């Protein structure tokens, strides 16, 4: 099949435009190569139960409006540091519902563990911003 010169130039132009505009399409990078992520606030805290540090588990801050959840392992002294994209990089600013899982705390019929694992039922929340980035979490 023989392609007419005009059709060839239209095809070549289409391919050129497609390749030139491809970096502007989907993904988390813009044409400059800068990362398109929300600014994060460093978040840390301490989890206690009946006044004593919780020695294991995971804390998760789930933002209400937008953004990825931030998680962090609970250390032996009850402290945690949250990360959204990598460990310790922080959480998106805004209101968060908090869950605490895998603590090993025993309660009748594991009611406490079930409640703490649900963002709607845990009763824990936090407003994260530059002035509010440290959160003591007392489990009741």
C-alpha positions, 0 to 999 in steps of 0.5 A: 500500500502506498501512503500519500505524502500529505497523509504521511505528514499528518501521521508524523505530526500526530506522532510528534504531538503525542510524544511531546504531550505524553509527559503531561498525561497521567502520573504523579510527575509534571513536565518539569520532573517535580513531584506532585504531592501534597506538603506533609507535616511531620507527625509523632506521638505516643500511644498509652493504655491505662496510663502505660505505653502500648508496646506494639501495633500500627497507628493510621491517620486517615484524612477526611478530605483528600490524600493518602493515609499515613501510618507508623509502627508503635515502638516499645516505648509507645511512640510512633512517627507517621509516614505517607510515602516513606517512613517518617515523612509525615501526614497531609494537613487536615482532619484525620480519623485515627485507627490503632491496630495489632496492639495485642491488647486483650479485652472481652471478645476483643471489643476494644481491638475491633473498635480501634481498627475502625475509623468510624468507631475508634473515637480518635481524631486529630487536626494536623497542621504545622502547629499541631503535629504531636499527638498523645493517644490514650486508649480507653 
